[in-house]
Amino acid sequence: MYRKTYVDINVDNIKNNIKEITKKYEYKYYIGVVKGNASGHGMKLCKYITKYGINYLAVSSLEEALEARKYAKTPILILEPIHINELEIAEKNNISITLSSYNYYEQIKNKKFINLKVHLKLNTGMNRLGISDKREVNIIYNDLLNNKNIELEGIYTHFATTGVTDKHYDNQVEMFKKLTSDIDLSKIKIVHLGRSCTLEYHPKLPFANGIRIGLIMYGIGQTFPTYNGIKGKLRKIRNELIRKKMNISKTYESNDINLKTGLELKTEVIELQHLKCGDKVGYGMTYTASTDTTIAICPIGYADGLSLSFKNSKVSINDKLYNIVGLINMGMITIEVDKNVKIGDKVTVIGGNVNIKNIARMTNNTAYMVMTHINSNIPRRYFVNGKEDTDE
């Protein structure tokens, strides 16, 4: 590592999150969603989470699945359909595929596999991937029960909303029940519908034995309303009226999970510029010093995953927050600092007391986007029990 810009992963914090989840929620299959380079944590994270309670992994592509396979023997599901010519690679590496259309099934049903594992994806209202015809579901289910070459390992859907103040979640659950009403779900090994926010907001569905967990595993939980003050009380009344009017099923308004984020994107101060009042900074001269001040330059920029909107965010140096000023450059940012900052000081850009949720809000992104945008070429360092694990 030459440039002092890197990502530190506190594996113990991720372990804590998994422990909290598996202690509170009772599922047989905890499916760790590690797409997007494990949400910026790096695929090496698979090595650890599969030791701590994650007994299945989920990714977006065959490329991601093969990368995850380097670190874990755990079964892996690709959440998006892959090309027919790639199926043998998936089968060879114990990677399950998503079967999301009848046409796709027609193309693979007569191929000779040793034991290709598939998860049937149902479209219950998100209208992105999945089968929405009950007749097609029945045909595929009945065919695969007698197919020695293809195993129907799982069945699932995906929810489009939180379902807290809308009816979409309930409607999708009912559609799932309708599409599967003629089949025996107990004969399918894994039934998984929910994701992180489903886990926190809704009671467990009795027919589901698997749950896909992403953000919550990485230490980012849902925001529950506090309803403080007059406005908060009025908001609570409004939400209760909405739920009653729309006959929305039971949802939770809090939980006692102790989550800890484990990702920190760090860099260092490589130079200081001392400005006079009125001096300007960077491309377009977008920042003007309102007084004599000091600007710190750090070797990180939009090529590393910091969107231009990061100019609205802050960074942490010596546990103190400072403002990014001027435009985000391809490989550098400029920060207004004080006399306490020195060349070589460590700078935390994401994580720690630079809260990921706050960054998402200030940069008009989501927490997923903030983490997954971190360039995969930036080195990841993994710390277990406070010590860096350098073994692959």
C-alpha positions in Angstrom: 0.0 0.0 0.0 1.7 3.2 -1.2 -0.9 5.9 -1.1 -2.2 6.2 2.4 -5.8 5.8 1.5 -7.5 2.6 2.6 -10.5 1.0 4.2 -10.4 -0.5 7.7 -12.9 -3.3 8.5 -13.7 -4.0 12.1 -14.6 -7.6 11.8 -15.6 -7.8 15.5 -18.3 -5.2 15.0 -19.8 -7.2 12.1 -19.6 -10.4 14.3 -21.5 -8.5 17.0 -24.2 -7.5 14.5 -24.7 -11.1 13.3 -24.8 -12.3 16.9 -27.5 -9.7 17.7 -29.6 -10.7 14.7 -29.4 -14.5 15.2 -30.1 -14.1 18.9 -33.3 -12.0 18.3 -34.7 -13.5 15.1 -35.3 -17.2 14.6 -34.6 -18.4 11.1 -32.9 -21.5 9.8 -31.1 -19.7 7.0 -29.4 -16.3 7.5 -28.5 -15.2 4.0 -25.7 -12.6 4.0 -26.1 -10.3 1.0 -22.6 -9.5 -0.1 -23.3 -8.0 -3.5 -21.5 -4.7 -4.4 -18.2 -5.9 -3.0 -19.9 -6.8 0.2 -21.3 -3.3 0.3 -17.8 -1.8 0.1 -16.4 -4.1 2.8 -14.6 -6.3 0.3 -15.4 -10.0 -0.5 -12.8 -11.2 2.0 -15.5 -10.4 4.6 -17.2 -13.7 3.5 -14.4 -15.5 5.2 -15.5 -14.1 8.6 -19.3 -13.9 8.4 -19.7 -17.5 7.5 -17.9 -18.4 10.7 -20.2 -16.3 12.8 -23.7 -17.4 11.8 -24.2 -16.6 8.1 -24.9 -19.9 6.5 -25.8 -18.7 3.0 -24.5 -15.9 0.8 -26.2 -13.9 -1.9 -24.7 -11.9 -4.8 -25.7 -10.2 -8.0 -23.6 -11.9 -10.6 -21.5 -14.9 -11.4 -18.4 -12.8 -11.1 -19.3 -11.8 -7.6 -20.2 -15.4 -6.7 -16.8 -16.7 -7.9 -15.0 -13.9 -5.9 -17.0 -14.9 -2.8 -16.2 -18.5 -3.4 -12.5 -17.8 -2.9 -13.2 -17.0 0.8 -16.1 -19.3 1.7 -17.5 -22.8 1.0 -21.0 -21.7 2.0 -23.7 -22.0 -0.6 -24.2 -18.9 -2.7 -27.2 -17.6 -4.6 -27.0 -15.3 -7.6 -30.0 -13.0 -7.3 -30.1 -12.1 -11.0 -30.5 -14.6 -13.9 -27.2 -15.5 -15.6 -26.5 -16.5 -19.2 -27.3 -20.1 -20.1 -23.7 -20.7 -21.1 -22.6 -19.9 -17.5 -24.8 -22.5 -15.8 -22.1 -25.2 -15.7 -19.7 -22.9 -14.0 -22.3 -22.1 -11.3 -23.1 -25.8 -10.8 -19.4 -26.7 -10.6 -18.8 -24.1 -7.9 -21.9 -24.9 -5.8 -23.5 -21.7 -6.8 -27.3 -21.6 -7.0 -29.1 -19.6 -9.7 -32.3 -17.5 -9.8 -35.0 -18.8 -12.1 -37.1 -15.8 -12.8 -39.1 -16.5 -15.9 -40.8 -19.4 -17.6 -38.9 -18.8 -20.8 -35.6 -19.2 -18.8 -36.9 -22.5 -17.4 -37.8 -23.8 -20.9 -34.2 -23.2 -21.9 -32.6 -25.2 -19.0 -35.1 -27.9 -18.1 -33.8 -30.5 -20.6 -30.1 -29.7 -20.2 -28.0 -32.4 -18.5 -26.8 -31.2 -15.1 -25.4 -33.2 -12.3 -27.1 -31.1 -9.7 -27.9 -27.5 -10.6 -29.6 -25.7 -7.7 -32.2 -23.1 -8.5 -34.3 -20.6 -6.5 -37.7 -19.7 -8.1 -38.2 -15.9 -8.0 -41.8 -14.7 -7.9 -42.9 -11.3 -8.9 -45.4 -10.3 -6.3 -45.7 -6.6 -7.2 -42.2 -5.1 -7.5 -42.4 -5.8 -11.3 -38.6 -6.2 -11.8 -37.7 -9.9 -11.8 -39.9 -12.9 -11.2 -42.8 -15.1 -12.3 -46.3 -13.7 -11.8 -48.4 -16.4 -13.4 -49.6 -19.1 -11.0 -50.0 -21.7 -13.7 -46.3 -21.3 -14.6 -45.3 -21.6 -11.0 -47.2 -24.8 -10.7 -45.7 -26.3 -13.9 -42.1 -25.4 -12.8 -42.7 -26.7 -9.2 -44.2 -30.0 -10.4 -41.6 -30.6 -13.1 -38.7 -29.9 -10.7 -40.0 -32.3 -8.0 -39.2 -35.1 -10.5 -36.1 -33.6 -12.1 -33.0 -35.5 -11.0 -30.7 -32.9 -12.6 -32.1 -29.7 -11.2 -32.9 -29.1 -7.6 -35.5 -26.6 -6.6 -33.6 -25.4 -3.5 -35.5 -22.2 -2.8 -38.3 -19.9 -3.6 -38.4 -16.2 -2.9 -39.7 -12.7 -3.7 -38.5 -9.2 -2.9 -40.5 -6.4 -1.2 -40.6 -2.9 -2.8 -41.5 -0.9 0.3 -41.1 -0.9 4.0 -44.8 -1.5 4.5 -45.0 0.7 7.5 -47.4 3.3 6.2 -48.4 1.7 3.0 -50.2 -1.4 1.9 -47.7 -2.7 -0.6 -45.9 -5.1 1.8 -49.2 -6.7 2.8 -50.3 -6.9 -0.9 -47.1 -8.6 -1.9 -47.4 -11.2 1.0 -50.9 -12.0 -0.2 -49.7 -12.3 -3.8 -46.9 -14.7 -2.7 -49.5 -16.8 -0.9 -51.8 -16.8 -4.0 -49.0 -17.8 -6.4 -47.9 -20.6 -4.1 -51.3 -21.8 -2.9 -51.2 -25.0 -5.0 -47.7 -26.0 -4.1 -46.2 -27.5 -0.9 -43.7 -24.9 0.4 -42.6 -27.4 3.0 -41.0 -29.5 0.2 -38.8 -26.5 -0.7 -35.6 -26.2 1.3 -35.4 -22.4 1.6 -38.3 -20.0 1.6 -37.1 -16.4 1.9 -39.0 -13.2 1.3 -37.6 -10.5 3.6 -34.7 -8.2 3.8 -33.1 -6.1 6.5 -36.0 -3.6 6.9 -38.5 -6.5 6.7 -36.7 -8.1 9.6 -36.9 -5.0 11.8 -40.4 -3.7 10.9 -42.5 -6.8 10.5 -43.2 -10.1 12.4 -41.8 -13.2 11.0 -43.9 -14.9 8.3 -44.7 -18.4 9.5 -43.9 -20.1 6.2 -40.5 -18.4 5.7 -37.4 -20.1 7.1 -34.8 -17.8 5.5 -34.0 -14.1 5.7 -31.7 -12.0 3.5 -29.7 -9.5 5.5 -27.7 -6.7 4.1 -27.6 -3.2 5.8 -28.4 -4.6 9.2 -25.4 -7.0 9.0 -23.1 -4.1 8.2 -24.4 -2.2 11.3 -27.0 0.1 9.8 -30.5 -0.3 11.2 -33.8 1.2 10.3 -34.7 4.6 11.7 -37.6 4.3 14.0 -39.8 7.4 14.8 -39.5 8.8 18.3 -42.7 11.0 18.1 -41.2 13.6 20.5 -42.9 16.9 21.0 -46.2 18.2 19.6 -45.2 17.6 15.9 -44.1 14.0 16.8 -47.3 13.3 18.6 -49.3 14.6 15.6 -47.2 12.5 13.3 -47.9 9.4 15.4 -51.6 10.1 15.3 -51.5 10.6 11.5 -49.5 7.3 11.0 -51.9 5.4 13.2 -54.9 6.7 11.2 -53.2 5.7 7.9 -52.5 2.2 9.2 -56.1 1.8 10.5 -57.6 3.2 7.3 -55.6 1.0 5.1 -55.8 -2.0 7.4 -52.0 -2.4 7.5 -50.7 -5.4 9.3 -48.7 -5.2 12.6 -45.4 -3.4 12.4 -42.8 -2.7 15.0 -41.7 0.9 16.0 -38.5 0.0 17.8 -36.1 -2.8 18.6 -33.3 -3.5 21.0 -30.6 -4.6 18.6 -27.2 -3.1 19.4 -25.6 -2.6 15.9 -22.1 -1.4 15.2 -20.7 -0.2 11.9 -17.5 -1.9 10.9 -16.3 0.2 7.9 -14.0 3.2 7.9 -12.6 4.9 4.8 -9.4 6.7 5.8 -6.7 8.8 4.2 -4.1 11.3 5.5 -3.1 15.0 5.2 -0.4 15.3 2.6 -0.1 19.1 2.4 -1.3 22.3 4.1 -2.0 25.6 2.4 -2.3 28.8 4.5 -4.9 31.2 3.0 -5.6 34.8 3.5 -9.1 36.2 3.8 -10.5 36.3 0.3 -8.3 33.6 -1.2 -10.1 31.0 -3.2 -9.7 27.2 -3.5 -9.8 24.7 -6.3 -11.5 24.3 -9.7 -13.9 27.1 -10.4 -12.8 29.0 -7.3 -16.0 27.8 -5.7 -14.8 28.4 -2.1 -13.7 31.8 -0.7 -12.0 32.0 2.7 -14.0 34.4 4.9 -10.9 34.8 7.2 -7.3 33.7 7.4 -7.4 30.0 7.5 -5.7 26.7 6.7 -6.6 24.1 4.0 -5.6 20.5 4.3 -5.1 18.4 1.1 -5.8 14.6 1.2 -5.2 12.0 -1.6 -8.8 10.8 -2.2 -11.4 11.9 -4.6 -14.3 11.0 -6.9 -12.2 8.3 -8.6 -12.2 6.6 -5.2 -16.0 6.8 -4.8 -16.6 10.2 -3.3 -19.4 11.8 -5.3 -19.3 15.5 -6.0 -22.0 16.0 -3.4 -19.4 14.9 -0.7 -18.5 18.6 -0.6 -21.6 18.9 1.7 -20.1 16.3 4.1 -17.5 16.4 6.9 -14.4 14.4 7.8 -12.8 13.6 11.1 -9.2 14.4 12.1 -8.1 13.7 15.6 -11.7 13.1 16.6 -12.8 16.5 15.5 -15.1 17.2 12.5 -14.0 19.5 9.7 -15.7 20.7 6.5 -14.8 19.7 3.0 -14.5 22.9 0.9 -14.2 23.4 -2.8 -15.0 20.9 -5.5 -14.2 17.2 -5.0 -11.3 16.4 -7.4 -10.5 13.1 -9.1 -7.9 12.2 -6.5 -7.9 15.0 -3.9 -10.1 16.8 -1.5 -9.5 20.1 0.4 -10.6 20.5 4.0 -10.7 23.7 6.1 -8.8 22.9 9.3 -7.2 24.7 12.3 -3.8 24.9 13.7 -4.1 21.5 15.4 -4.0 19.6 12.1 -0.5 18.5 10.9 0.8 16.8 7.8 0.5 13.0 8.2 -2.6 13.2 10.4 -5.1 10.4 9.7 -8.4 11.5 8.2 -11.6 9.5 8.5 -13.9 10.2 5.5 -16.5 7.5 6.1 -17.3 5.7 9.4 -16.4 6.3 13.0 -17.8 9.6 14.1 -18.5 10.5 10.5 -21.8 8.6 10.6 -22.7 6.8 7.4 -26.4 7.7 7.7 -25.6 11.3 8.1 -23.3 11.2 5.0 -26.1 9.6 3.0 -28.5 12.4 4.1 -26.0 15.2 3.4 -25.0 13.9 0.0 -28.5 12.9 -1.1 -27.5 9.2 -1.3 -28.4 6.0 0.5 -26.2 4.2 3.0 -25.8 1.4 0.4 -24.6 3.9 -2.2 -22.1 5.6 0.2 -20.5 2.2 0.9 -20.7 0.5 -2.4 -19.3 3.5 -4.3 -15.9 3.1 -2.5 -13.5 1.9 -5.3 -12.7 -1.8 -5.0 -9.1 -1.0 -5.8 -8.7 0.8 -2.5 -6.9 -1.7 -0.1 -9.1 -3.3 2.6 -7.5 -4.1 6.0 -9.4 -6.5 8.3 -9.0 -6.4 12.0 -10.0 -9.3 14.3 -9.7 -8.9 18.0 -7.9 -5.6 17.3 -5.2 -7.1 15.2 -4.9 -7.0 11.4 -5.5 -10.3 9.7 -3.2 -10.5 6.7 -4.0 -14.1 5.8 -6.1 -14.7 2.7 
